[in-house]
Amino acid sequence: MLGTHSFRAPGPKIGTQHIAQTLARRGHEVHYLTSQASAATLILPGHRRKYLRSFQRVLVEPGLLEVTPVAPLPARALLRLERGPLGAPLTFLTRRLERTRHRFVERQTYDVCVFSAAANMTLLPRINAHRYVYRQNDLLREFAAVPESLLRFERHVLRDVALERVCPVNERLAEFCRSVNPALPILVVPNGLDLALFDRAVPDATLAATREANVVYVGAVEFWVDVELILRTAELMPDRRFHVFGPWHVRRPTSLPANVTLHGPIAHDAVPAVMRACSVGIIPSSAANAPRMVEKPLKFYEYLAAGLGVAATPFAGEGLAPLAEVGGTPGEFAAAIERAAAGRHRLGDAIRAAVEPLDWSVLVPRIVPGA
């Protein structure tokens, strides 16, 4: 399984991690590869830890082993170097030298290799598998830090590799795949969630006392998150308490309204308890999200599974209503939050019907035939 995030890193799990865990819990032996670590980033503390982890394989749980591959240069460096005269030879050298320690993965023979839209898909030529499945979870060309060599490699895989299945998470990604190769065996399989984790969650004790006033955002704060909208909306709603959980990958605001709290990263298993202690979950996507907008983001289903009302911007997804309330300006977003809070109980049956088919136990056999 070629993923990205490490199971040892803080924060919510992503789809590839859920798929790996689901397969392991069904009795399969799973080797999960994170994105590549590089010695060139040793001066950065977070990257230093990742590089040092590459020397040690970790048993996440029975049947699930995490492996961190290594490469001479990270993707961001290749992006810059590709524009210069040394770009081509350095890219070639990086691809030749990237590997897992002691060639651990390269020495195996796998029944199936599942890979995602990530930098480590370039390891595919080193992996011996009877079947290959591409779970396309993002459009790589929409990311600023993706080198052109990776985009070319993705097109090569779609055109020339005998893929058993291509599983985009939405129809827009499927259209991209068809534009590269109309003959691909495509099956759209949306993002999923671990329903059992939400069903057994007990509301976080610290937040539960103000549950009806609590509005929550859970997830990385990326370029597409409209931070200003959150702050301006909070100013319009002094009786509401806004809680933001997740790592920041953009500049944090220096001044906050009194009813906004930035909690920082949160462990995946703690997410349902935090959500259950709130009344509304928000998806404050900005216009920058429009090129990469999915039909219904995973966050939407997680909020619903936790029993929250959902308020979103027009750039958060497609067809979110009537299970989500939509508003674009601070005033409209505030009104959407109030409607979501008022309507969350009457939508109970419709919400359950929407989320049950998205449990990973249902989705994984569609992605990996025979699982």
FENDA-V770491 format. One record per residue. RES is the residue in one small letter. D_FIRST is the distance of its C-alpha to the first C-alpha in Angstrom with 1 decimal. Layout:
{{RES,D_FIRST} {RES,D_FIRST}}
//
This chain:
{{m,0.0} {l,3.8} {g,6.1} {t,9.7} {h,11.8} {s,12.2} {f,13.0} {r,16.1} {a,17.3} {p,19.8} {g,19.7} {p,18.2} {k,14.5} {i,12.9} {g,11.3} {t,7.5} {q,8.7} {h,10.9} {i,8.6} {a,6.7} {q,10.4} {t,11.8} {l,10.1} {a,11.1} {r,14.5} {r,15.0} {g,15.0} {h,11.8} {e,10.5} {v,7.0} {h,6.1} {y,4.8} {l,6.1} {t,8.8} {s,11.1} {q,13.5} {a,16.6} {s,19.9} {a,23.2} {a,25.0} {t,24.3} {l,25.7} {i,28.7} {l,26.8} {p,26.5} {g,23.2} {h,21.6} {r,23.4} {r,21.7} {k,18.2} {y,19.4} {l,20.9} {r,17.8} {s,16.2} {f,18.7} {q,17.4} {r,14.4} {v,14.5} {l,14.3} {v,13.7} {e,15.0} {p,15.5} {g,12.6} {l,10.1} {l,10.1} {e,9.5} {v,10.0} {t,11.7} {p,12.3} {v,15.9} {a,17.8} {p,21.6} {l,21.8} {p,19.9} {a,19.5} {r,22.7} {a,24.7} {l,23.8} {l,24.8} {r,28.2} {l,28.7} {e,27.9} {r,31.3} {g,33.3} {p,34.5} {l,31.9} {g,28.9} {a,28.2} {p,28.5} {l,26.5} {t,23.6} {f,23.9} {l,24.1} {t,21.1} {r,18.9} {r,20.5} {l,20.1} {e,16.7} {r,14.7} {t,13.4} {r,16.4} {h,18.2} {r,15.8} {f,13.8} {v,10.6} {e,13.1} {r,15.1} {q,12.8} {t,12.8} {y,10.1} {d,11.1} {v,8.5} {c,5.8} {v,4.9} {f,5.8} {s,8.4} {a,11.9} {a,11.7} {a,13.2} {n,10.4} {m,10.1} {t,13.0} {l,11.1} {l,10.6} {p,14.0} {r,13.1} {i,10.4} {n,12.3} {a,11.0} {h,13.5} {r,11.9} {y,10.0} {v,9.6} {y,10.2} {r,10.2} {q,13.0} {n,13.7} {d,16.3} {l,18.9} {l,18.3} {r,22.0} {e,23.1} {f,21.9} {a,24.6} {a,22.6} {v,20.6} {p,22.1} {e,23.4} {s,21.7} {l,18.2} {l,19.9} {r,21.3} {f,18.0} {e,16.5} {r,19.7} {h,19.5} {v,16.1} {l,17.7} {r,20.9} {d,20.2} {v,16.8} {a,17.1} {l,14.6} {e,14.8} {r,14.4} {v,14.3} {c,14.1} {p,15.9} {v,16.7} {n,20.4} {e,23.0} {r,23.6} {l,20.2} {a,20.8} {e,24.1} {f,22.6} {c,20.4} {r,23.5} {s,25.5} {v,23.5} {n,23.3} {p,25.3} {a,24.1} {l,20.5} {p,19.4} {i,18.9} {l,18.4} {v,18.7} {v,16.8} {p,17.8} {n,16.3} {g,16.9} {l,18.0} {d,18.6} {l,22.2} {a,23.0} {l,22.5} {f,25.0} {d,27.3} {r,27.9} {a,28.2} {v,31.7} {p,33.0} {d,32.9} {a,36.4} {t,37.1} {l,36.5} {a,37.8} {a,41.4} {t,41.2} {r,38.6} {e,40.6} {a,41.0} {n,37.4} {v,35.3} {v,31.8} {y,29.1} {v,25.7} {g,23.1} {a,22.9} {v,26.2} {e,25.2} {f,27.6} {w,27.6} {v,28.9} {d,32.7} {v,33.8} {e,37.4} {l,37.3} {i,36.2} {l,39.1} {r,41.7} {t,40.9} {a,41.1} {e,44.6} {l,45.7} {m,44.5} {p,46.1} {d,45.8} {r,42.1} {r,39.7} {f,36.7} {h,33.7} {v,30.9} {f,27.8} {g,25.0} {p,24.7} {w,27.0} {h,25.9} {v,29.4} {r,32.8} {r,33.8} {p,37.2} {t,40.1} {s,42.1} {l,41.0} {p,43.0} {a,44.1} {n,41.9} {v,38.6} {t,36.4} {l,33.4} {h,31.4} {g,28.6} {p,25.0} {i,24.3} {a,21.9} {h,19.7} {d,21.5} {a,24.8} {v,24.3} {p,25.6} {a,28.7} {v,29.5} {m,29.2} {r,31.3} {a,34.0} {c,34.4} {s,36.0} {v,34.3} {g,31.0} {i,31.2} {i,29.0} {p,31.2} {s,29.6} {s,31.9} {a,32.7} {a,30.2} {n,27.5} {a,29.0} {p,27.2} {r,23.7} {m,25.0} {v,22.9} {e,24.8} {k,24.2} {p,22.1} {l,20.1} {k,22.8} {f,25.4} {y,23.9} {e,23.5} {y,27.1} {l,28.2} {a,26.5} {a,28.3} {g,31.6} {l,32.2} {g,34.1} {v,32.3} {a,33.9} {a,32.3} {t,33.5} {p,33.8} {f,30.9} {a,28.4} {g,27.5} {e,29.3} {g,31.0} {l,30.7} {a,34.2} {p,35.7} {l,33.1} {a,33.2} {e,36.3} {v,36.3} {g,38.3} {g,38.3} {t,41.0} {p,41.5} {g,44.2} {e,42.2} {f,39.2} {a,41.4} {a,42.9} {a,39.4} {i,38.6} {e,41.8} {r,41.3} {a,37.8} {a,39.2} {a,42.1} {g,40.1} {r,37.1} {h,38.8} {r,40.2} {l,36.8} {g,35.4} {d,35.1} {a,33.7} {i,31.1} {r,29.9} {a,29.9} {a,27.7} {v,25.0} {e,24.8} {p,23.0} {l,20.2} {d,19.2} {w,15.5} {s,16.8} {v,18.4} {l,15.8} {v,12.6} {p,14.7} {r,15.6} {i,12.2} {v,11.1} {p,14.5} {g,15.6} {a,13.5}}
//
